[in-house]
Every structure is written in structure tokens, then in C-alpha cells.
Amino acid sequence: MSLIQRAIQVGYQLRVYFTEDVFHPANVVLRNILGPGDSLPARRALVVLDEALAAA
């Protein structure tokens, strides 16, 4: 059996946004991130809550 082994680098850009009341209608941060998707590729967002915030 033959084997070809190569190292590759993959570039990835990560954006982190900090905001308050992200789901409030007046807060446009989430809307601007996800955008209208008409001519853009599908966008996704990951919302992370810690235990203290979830308890509040």
C-alpha cells in the first residue's frame, strides 16, 4: 500500500460580537450578522450562554 502525506493549512476567520439584549427588536446586531440571505450564502450564528446568564 502506498501513502502520500502532506501538511496543509486552512484559513478560518472567526468573528465574536458582544452585545446586550440580542433578541430585542431594537437591537440590530443579530439581524445585521445574519443579513437578508437573498444573494449571500447561508449564514449561521452560534449563541453561547453561560450558567449564570441562563439562571438570570
N, CA, C and O of each residue as an XYZ file, in Angstrom:
224
protein
N       0.858     -1.174      0.000
C       0.000      0.000      0.000
C       0.905      1.238      0.000
O       1.858      1.316      0.775
N       0.603      2.193     -0.865
C       1.378      3.427     -0.908
C       0.653      4.520     -0.122
O      -0.562      4.457      0.069
N       1.397      5.505      0.322
C       0.848      6.583      1.148
C       1.438      7.914      0.706
O       2.645      8.029      0.492
N       0.590      8.902      0.572
C       1.035     10.276      0.329
C       0.592     11.084      1.530
O      -0.583     11.082      1.898
N       1.529     11.766      2.130
C       1.211     12.562      3.313
C       1.706     13.984      3.107
O       2.862     14.199      2.744
N       0.827     14.956      3.339
C       1.164     16.368      3.179
C       0.545     17.158      4.321
O      -0.523     16.803      4.819
N       1.199     18.207      4.727
C       0.639     19.135      5.711
C      -0.049     20.258      4.950
O       0.505     20.795      3.991
N      -1.258     20.612      5.380
C      -1.979     21.707      4.750
C      -2.414     22.700      5.824
O      -2.588     22.337      6.987
N      -2.581     23.926      5.429
C      -3.082     24.960      6.327
C      -4.446     25.412      5.825
O      -4.651     25.601      4.626
N      -5.363     25.580      6.748
C      -6.701     26.028      6.404
C      -6.957     27.338      7.128
O      -6.874     27.401      8.354
N      -7.264     28.368      6.383
C      -7.562     29.666      6.981
C      -9.017     29.741      7.401
O      -9.897     29.268      6.682
N      -9.276     30.322      8.543
C     -10.632     30.453      9.041
C     -10.741     31.763      9.785
O      -9.893     32.079     10.620
N     -11.759     32.515      9.496
C     -11.963     33.792     10.160
C     -13.121     33.648     11.145
O     -14.206     33.195     10.781
N     -12.883     34.030     12.368
C     -13.886     33.939     13.416
C     -14.177     35.343     13.918
O     -13.263     36.089     14.267
N     -15.441     35.694     13.951
C     -15.858     37.000     14.455
C     -16.653     36.787     15.739
O     -17.545     35.940     15.790
N     -16.333     37.543     16.755
C     -17.041     37.469     18.026
C     -17.664     38.833     18.286
O     -16.968     39.848     18.304
N     -18.970     38.851     18.486
C     -19.686     40.090     18.764
C     -20.208     40.027     20.198
O     -20.750     39.007     20.622
N     -20.046     41.100     20.926
C     -20.583     41.208     22.271
C     -21.688     42.254     22.246
O     -21.479     43.367     21.763
N     -22.847     41.908     22.759
C     -23.975     42.829     22.762
C     -24.892     42.484     23.920
O     -24.730     41.450     24.569
N     -25.837     43.337     24.169
C     -26.848     43.097     25.200
C     -28.213     43.055     24.530
O     -28.435     43.707     23.510
N     -29.121     42.285     25.109
C     -30.485     42.164     24.580
C     -30.484     41.809     23.098
O     -31.147     42.462     22.293
N     -29.742     40.780     22.751
C     -29.564     40.424     21.340
C     -30.882     40.097     20.643
O     -30.991     40.294     19.433
N     -31.893     39.599     21.375
C     -33.158     39.241     20.744
C     -34.199     40.353     20.813
O     -35.334     40.165     20.377
N     -33.826     41.501     21.353
C     -34.755     42.634     21.410
C     -34.891     43.218     20.001
O     -33.889     43.369     19.302
N     -36.099     43.543     19.579
C     -36.302     44.068     18.212
C     -35.472     45.316     17.888
O     -35.133     45.543     16.727
N     -35.147     46.114     18.888
C     -34.372     47.327     18.628
C     -32.883     47.042     18.431
O     -32.153     47.898     17.932
N     -32.431     45.861     18.814
C     -31.019     45.506     18.655
C     -30.830     44.890     17.269
O     -31.377     43.824     16.987
N     -30.070     45.545     16.414
C     -29.914     45.105     15.024
C     -28.673     44.248     14.801
O     -28.400     43.855     13.667
N     -27.925     43.954     15.840
C     -26.677     43.203     15.675
C     -26.928     41.842     15.029
O     -26.302     41.517     14.020
N     -27.822     41.052     15.589
C     -28.086     39.725     15.041
C     -28.655     39.814     13.628
O     -28.272     39.034     12.756
N     -29.553     40.746     13.398
C     -30.121     40.926     12.056
C     -29.030     41.280     11.048
O     -29.026     40.763      9.931
N     -28.117     42.148     11.434
C     -27.040     42.544     10.525
C     -26.074     41.398     10.252
O     -25.546     41.281      9.146
N     -25.840     40.558     11.247
C     -24.936     39.427     11.056
C     -25.548     38.407     10.105
O     -24.885     37.945      9.177
N     -26.801     38.058     10.334
C     -27.445     37.042      9.504
C     -27.848     37.579      8.147
O     -27.846     36.842      7.161
N     -28.192     38.848      8.084
C     -28.486     39.503      6.827
C     -29.657     38.905      6.076
O     -30.260     37.928      6.522
N     -29.971     39.485      4.952
C     -31.109     39.021      4.167
C     -30.782     37.830      3.299
O     -31.660     37.558      2.481
N     -29.822     37.142      3.298
C     -29.558     35.914      2.594
C     -30.006     35.777      1.146
O     -29.866     34.686      0.592
N     -30.535     36.809      0.498
C     -31.006     36.682     -0.886
C     -29.877     36.317     -1.836
O     -29.952     35.313     -2.543
N     -28.838     37.130     -1.851
C     -27.740     36.888     -2.782
C     -26.494     36.387     -2.061
O     -25.464     36.157     -2.694
N     -26.580     36.219     -0.754
C     -25.426     35.784      0.026
C     -25.567     34.308      0.379
O     -26.678     33.781      0.442
N     -24.433     33.644      0.609
C     -24.539     32.252      1.066
C     -25.203     32.199      2.444
O     -25.226     33.195      3.168
N     -25.729     31.053      2.792
C     -26.392     30.890      4.095
C     -25.432     31.261      5.221
O     -24.250     30.919      5.185
N     -25.951     31.956      6.202
C     -25.139     32.351      7.348
C     -25.690     31.681      8.589
O     -26.883     31.394      8.686
N     -24.802     31.439      9.532
C     -25.210     30.811     10.777
C     -24.631     31.596     11.940
O     -23.618     32.282     11.806
N     -25.283     31.483     13.065
C     -24.789     32.141     14.275
C     -24.854     31.143     15.417
O     -25.790     30.350     15.511
N     -23.866     31.188     16.271
C     -23.837     30.374     17.472
C     -23.972     31.315     18.653
O     -23.144     32.206     18.844
N     -25.014     31.118     19.443
C     -25.243     31.942     20.625
C     -24.835     31.117     21.830
O     -25.332     30.008     22.024
N     -23.927     31.654     22.644
C     -23.402     30.931     23.798
C     -23.821     31.643     25.071
O     -23.612     32.847     25.223
N     -24.413     30.887     25.981
C     -24.804     31.408     27.292
C     -24.091     30.604     28.358
O     -24.000     29.380     28.253
N     -23.579     31.275     29.387
C     -23.015     30.520     30.499
C     -24.096     30.250     31.537
O     -25.200     30.783     31.425
N     -23.800     29.434     32.542
C     -24.794     29.032     33.530
C     -25.388     30.225     34.272
O     -26.594     30.263     34.514
N     -24.553     31.199     34.633
C     -25.043     32.358     35.382
C     -26.030     33.160     34.557
O     -27.045     33.615     35.083
N     -25.756     33.339     33.289
C     -26.672     34.088     32.435
C     -27.959     33.322     32.223
O     -29.038     33.915     32.249
N     -27.875     32.044     32.017
C     -29.069     31.231     31.824
C     -29.936     31.234     33.083
O     -31.163     31.242     32.981
N     -29.322     31.228     34.265
C     -30.064     31.246     35.509
C     -30.750     32.592     35.719
O     -31.823     32.655     36.320
N     -30.140     33.663     35.230
C     -30.708     35.001     35.402
C     -31.926     35.145     34.524
O     -32.560     36.201     34.516
